[in-house]
């Protein structure tokens, strides 16, 4: 993320791509903290809420599974969709703005549902393996279907940009990003299947 940002710090696409990568890194942070959680502080200061806005305060005082909800990976979906919209070589129309706004609204709703309600998932065990410790909530399937739709939109945005690319190198780079997005998008149906059959 820092490498991309320092190559062209003034470009919005650099910032959004970096934010996507930093958000995705939450997967690794969650796994590390779940397997080996840090010591729980006796008094959790209120200012930590400003540093970690996606963390609920009880995360800091709960056991190992509490850390799993600490860093949300959800924002990466909205950031990446925005990146793919910026790769389209055309002047934005009203539907471009509406699509980006709708994806960010879905992203914010998913963050809210995960952080403040039990509608997304409920922690059921102290097992550090996320698929064993979380039970799907009422909205789980809905948000995973929406995630799938957003990733399909990303795929088509990148494919369109690759077709319209002026240079061979640009076309190849966009094609690689297109297939990488599709492969990354497979995590949605695989996760849905995993929690459904456990």
N, C-alpha and C positions, 0 to 999 in steps of 0.2 A: 504493500500500500504506500509506504513512504517513497519507494523507488518511483512508482508511477506519478505520485504527486510532485516530486522534485523535478521530473522531466518537463512538466508544463503546469506549473502551479497556478497559472491564471485561467486555465480552462475548466469549465464546470464538469466536463466529462472525466477529467482527472480526479477531481474531488469526489464525484459520485462513485467512480470505480474504486478508489481508495476506501471510501466508507463501506462499500460492498464487501471488500476483503476483510476489513477490520471487524465488521459485523459477523461474517462467516467464521472468523477466528474464535468466536464465542463457543463453537462446538468443542474445540480443543481445550479452551479454558474450563468449560463445564466438566469435561471428562477428567482433567487433571485435578480440579478441586473436589470432584465427587470421590475419586479414588483416594486422594490424600488431602482432606480438608484442613485448612489452617486452624489454629486454636481459636476458640470462640472468645471474643473480648467480653469482659465482665460488664462494662458499661459502653453501649454503642452510642457514639455521639450523633446528634441530629444532622450535622452537616454532611454526613456520609450520603444522605439522600440526594444531595446536590451533585456529588461526584459520580454516584451510580444511580442515575434516575430510573433505570429499568428494574432495579433491585428493590423488592419490598423489604421493609426493615426486619421482618421475621426471618429472612434468609440468613442474616448475620448471626442470629441466635438459635437457629435450628441445627439439626444434625446434617449428615453428609448429603442426604437427598435434597435438602434445602438449597444447596449450592447449584443444583441442576437447573433451577429456575432463575438463577442469578443473572445470566447474560443472555438476552434474547437475540436469536439469529434472525428473527422475523424481519427486521428493517432491511436486511440485505436484498430481499425480494423486491421491495419498492425501489431501492437505489438502483438495482440492476435493470429493472424495467425502464427506469428513467434513462439509464445509459444507452440501452438499445434504442430508445426513441430518439436520442441525440445522434445516433449513427445514421439515421435515415437522412439521405441527401436531398431534402426538400424543405421548403418553407412550411412552418407549422400552420395547420388549420385549426378550427375550433375543436374538432374531434380529437386532435392530438393532445390538447390541453385537458379536455374532459377525461381522456383515457388515463393520463398521468395522475390527475386529481383522484379519479376513482380508485386506482391502484394504491395510492397513498392512504386513502380513506379505509380501504380493506386492511392495509398494513397496520394502521393505527387501531382499528377495531380488534384485530388479532392480538396486538400488544395489550390492549386494555383487557380483553377476555382472558388472556393468559395470566396477567399480573393481578387482576382484581376479582376474578370470579373462578368458580370451579366448573364453568361450562366447557372449557377447553380440555382440561385434564385434572385428575385428582391423584395426589400422591398416596399410594396404598401400602408400600413396604419401605424398609430401610435399605433395600438392595441398591447398590450404586449403578447397576446396569439400568439405563433409563427405560428400556422396554418392559422391564419387570417392575419398576417402581411407579410407573404412571398408568392410570386407567383413563381411557378416552372419555371425554365429557360429551354433552349434547351437541356442541358446536364443532367438535373435532373434525368430523367428516365434511361438514360444510366448508370450513376454512381450508381443508386439504383439497377439495374440489376447486375452490377459488384459486388456491396456489397453483394448481395444475393449469388452470385457464391463463393465469398471468404468465407462467413459464412458456406456454404455447405462444402467447403474444410476443414474448421476448424472442422466441425462436423465429417467428415470421418477420419480426422487425430486422433481425440480423440477416436473415436470408434475403430480404428485400435490399438491405444496404449492400450486401455482397454482390448481388446482381447488378446494382447501379454503380459499383466502385469503378473508378477511372483507371487505377493501376492494378497490375497483376499481383503485386505484393499486398496491397490493400484488400483485394478480393480474397487472397489466401488467408490473411489474418482474420477477416470477418467470417470466412467459412469455418475456420478453426474455432472461433468463439461461438458460432452457431451450434456446432456439434458438442462443444463443451457445455453449453447451456442445456442442450437436450439430455446429456448424460447426467448433469447435476440435477436436472428436473426429475430424473427417475427416483430420487430419494423420496418424493411425495407419495407415489403409489406403493413403493416398497415399505415405507413407514406405515402407511395405512393398512397394508396386508399384514405386516408384522404385529401390530397391536390388535388386529381383528382375530388372528388365529392363535394367539398365545394362550 
